[in-house]
Structure formats: C-alpha cells, structure tokens
C-alpha cells in the first residue's frame, strides 16, 4: 500500500492550519483530509512514488481558495480524485 511508502500525516490538516472558512473550518479540514485519504485508497499501487507525491502536493493548491471545499460529498471527491489521477497520468505519458 502507498501508506507503506508515504506518510499521509505529512499532508493532513488540523483546524488550526486550514485558514478562514467563514465558520466552516472544521468541515473544510474534514473534507480536505478526506480527499487525501481517498487518493491513498484509490491510486494504483504500481504508481511511481514521486508521481504520487506530486498528486498529493497538488491537492491543497487546488482546493485552498475553492469555496466548494465545504460542499464536498463522496461523489464530488471521487470525481476530483479521478480527474487528478487522469491529469497526472496524462502528464507522465508525455
């Protein structure tokens, strides 16, 4: 598993780190952490570790200023993860 190669705790947030979300800091924290966990659960175990780290590092910059972070549900998270994997797979093919 990817958990054996990369420490997810490097990427997870706590409420004090998430910034201002108009009173929704706990929800924003929970949702961004769900995104990280979902990527760990979903990514192909044969994925290059450096490519996987690049995917992880792309998550927060994407969501940092997106108000939709507090509206995420499982379907949207799955869609985002599929998009992320596809984008990075396409980039690595070039």
Secondary structure, 3 states (H helix, E strand, C coil): CHHHCCCHHHCCCCHHHCCCCCCCHHHHHHHHHHHHHHHHHHCCCCCCHHHHHHHHHHHHHHHCCCHHHHHCCHHHHHHHHHHHHHHHHHHHHC
